[in-house]
Amino acid sequence: MASPAAPSSFDVAYWFIDRALDDDEYLQPQKLHRLMYLAQAYFAVAYNGRMLMPAIFVADEFGPIEPNVFRACAIQRPAIEARALPELVTHFLEGVWRRFGQHSAEFLSRQMSGHPPYGAALAAGVGTEISLKAMAAFYGKKPAPASQEPAAAMAPPVDQVLRPRLMRSQDGSPVSVQKWMPRAKTPGK
């Protein structure tokens, strides 16, 4: 299994906190954890199960949290040296911020309360781990027709979260590009 793309969950947390400050926004702790959870889930979808950061998420009564960041940042931002993230990670996090950053913590929590990975973990008890495999399976599934699932149980597809890179063609016109990723190998094939 490949190593996580970011060196720690604190590097990702600080990236989101600093990104919010760039937009003159205070990032509430609950919103931070929802964004980190979504980033971990969608990264696993986009990169065949690879972890964005070495972190686990657990079900809290208000939504998914990363317990180490939650405890460390409960009072104030701890004095931890955040490392520069690889360009792949910052590009990915920009897409998550663009898609979900404008929503309130309450909105994100309401949405996730209807998502099966969180709901199943919460049903097993507060503090139960939400598996990365369950996160990737849910956030990676194709959306069902609107009439079949309640709005809270749906998540945007990964292509609405990832922001394509813009490059220039030989004549200078902009073109959208994404890194090619081979499909995951299915057992028995």
C-alpha positions in Angstrom: 0.0 0.0 0.0 1.3 3.5 -0.9 2.3 5.9 1.8 0.0 8.8 2.6 0.4 11.8 0.3 0.7 14.3 3.2 3.2 13.8 6.0 0.6 14.4 8.8 -2.9 15.3 9.5 -1.7 18.5 11.2 -0.2 19.7 7.8 -3.6 19.2 6.2 -5.4 20.9 9.1 -3.1 23.9 9.0 -3.5 24.1 5.3 -7.3 24.5 5.7 -6.9 26.9 8.6 -4.5 29.1 6.6 -6.7 28.8 3.5 -9.7 30.1 5.4 -7.7 33.0 6.8 -6.7 33.9 3.2 -10.4 34.3 2.6 -10.8 36.3 5.8 -12.7 33.5 7.4 -12.4 31.9 10.9 -12.5 28.1 10.4 -14.6 26.6 13.1 -13.1 23.3 14.5 -16.2 21.3 13.5 -16.0 22.6 9.9 -12.2 21.8 9.9 -12.9 18.2 10.8 -15.7 17.9 8.1 -13.3 19.3 5.5 -10.5 17.0 6.6 -12.9 14.0 6.5 -14.1 14.9 3.0 -10.6 15.4 1.8 -9.5 12.0 3.1 -12.6 10.3 1.5 -12.3 11.9 -1.9 -8.5 11.5 -2.1 -9.1 7.7 -1.5 -11.6 7.8 -4.4 -9.4 9.7 -6.7 -6.2 7.7 -6.0 -7.4 4.1 -5.7 -7.7 3.9 -1.9 -4.5 5.9 -1.0 -4.7 7.9 2.2 -4.3 11.6 1.9 -2.9 11.8 5.4 -2.0 9.3 8.1 -5.2 9.8 10.1 -8.3 7.9 11.2 -11.7 9.5 11.6 -14.2 8.5 14.3 -17.9 9.1 14.7 -18.6 11.9 17.2 -22.2 12.9 18.0 -21.9 16.0 15.8 -20.0 14.4 12.9 -16.8 12.8 11.9 -13.6 14.0 13.7 -9.9 13.2 13.5 -9.3 12.6 17.3 -5.7 13.7 17.4 -6.2 17.0 15.7 -9.4 17.5 17.8 -7.6 17.0 21.1 -4.5 19.0 20.1 -6.4 22.0 18.8 -9.2 22.0 21.4 -7.8 25.1 23.1 -5.6 26.8 20.5 -3.5 26.1 17.5 -0.5 24.1 18.9 3.0 25.2 18.0 3.7 22.5 15.5 5.9 23.1 12.5 3.7 22.5 9.5 5.6 21.2 6.5 5.0 22.4 2.9 2.7 20.0 1.2 3.4 18.4 -2.2 1.8 20.2 -5.2 -0.5 17.2 -5.8 -1.9 17.6 -2.3 -2.3 21.4 -2.4 -4.0 21.2 -5.7 -6.4 18.5 -4.4 -7.1 20.5 -1.2 -7.9 23.6 -3.3 -10.6 21.5 -5.0 -12.1 20.4 -1.7 -12.0 24.0 -0.4 -13.6 25.3 -3.6 -16.4 22.7 -3.4 -17.1 22.6 0.3 -15.4 25.6 1.9 -18.3 28.0 1.5 -20.7 25.8 3.5 -21.2 26.2 7.2 -20.1 23.6 9.8 -23.8 23.0 10.5 -24.6 22.4 6.8 -21.7 20.0 6.4 -22.6 18.1 9.6 -26.3 17.8 8.5 -25.2 16.4 5.1 -22.8 13.9 6.6 -25.3 12.7 9.1 -27.1 11.0 6.2 -24.0 9.4 4.8 -23.7 5.7 5.5 -20.0 5.5 6.5 -20.6 8.0 9.4 -24.1 6.7 10.2 -22.9 3.1 10.5 -19.9 4.1 12.7 -22.2 6.3 14.9 -24.7 3.4 15.2 -21.8 1.3 16.6 -21.1 4.0 19.2 -19.4 7.3 19.6 -15.7 7.0 19.0 -16.1 4.1 16.4 -13.6 4.4 13.6 -15.0 5.2 10.1 -13.1 3.0 7.8 -11.3 4.5 4.8 -12.7 1.6 2.7 -16.3 2.6 3.6 -15.5 6.2 2.9 -14.1 5.5 -0.5 -16.9 3.1 -1.4 -19.6 5.7 -0.6 -18.0 8.8 -1.9 -16.9 7.0 -5.1 -20.2 5.6 -6.0 -22.1 7.0 -9.0 -25.0 9.2 -7.9 -28.4 7.6 -8.1 -31.3 9.3 -9.8 -32.6 12.1 -7.6 -35.9 10.3 -6.8 -34.2 7.3 -5.3 -32.1 8.8 -2.5 -32.8 11.6 0.0 -30.6 14.7 -0.6 -28.7 14.2 2.7 -27.7 10.7 1.6 -26.0 11.9 -1.6 -22.5 13.2 -2.1 -21.1 15.0 -5.1 -19.1 12.8 -7.5 -15.4 13.1 -7.3 -15.2 14.9 -10.6 -17.2 17.8 -9.0 -14.6 18.0 -6.2 -11.3 17.7 -8.1 -10.3 20.8 -9.9 -8.7 20.1 -13.3 -5.4 21.7 -14.0 -5.3 24.3 -16.7 -2.4 24.2 -19.1 -1.8 25.8 -22.4 -1.7 24.1 -25.8 0.9 24.8 -28.4 -1.2 27.7 -29.7 -1.7 29.2 -26.3 -5.3 28.2 -25.7 -6.2 26.8 -22.2 -6.8 23.1 -21.9 -8.0 21.2 -18.9 -5.9 18.2 -17.8 -6.0 15.6 -15.1 -3.4 13.0 -14.1 -4.2 9.6 -15.6 -4.9 7.0 -13.0 -5.3 3.4 -13.9 -8.4 1.6 -12.7 -8.1 -0.5 -9.6 -7.5 -4.1 -10.4 -10.6 -6.3 -9.8 -10.0 -9.7 -8.1 -10.0 -12.6 -10.5 -9.1 -10.7 -13.6 
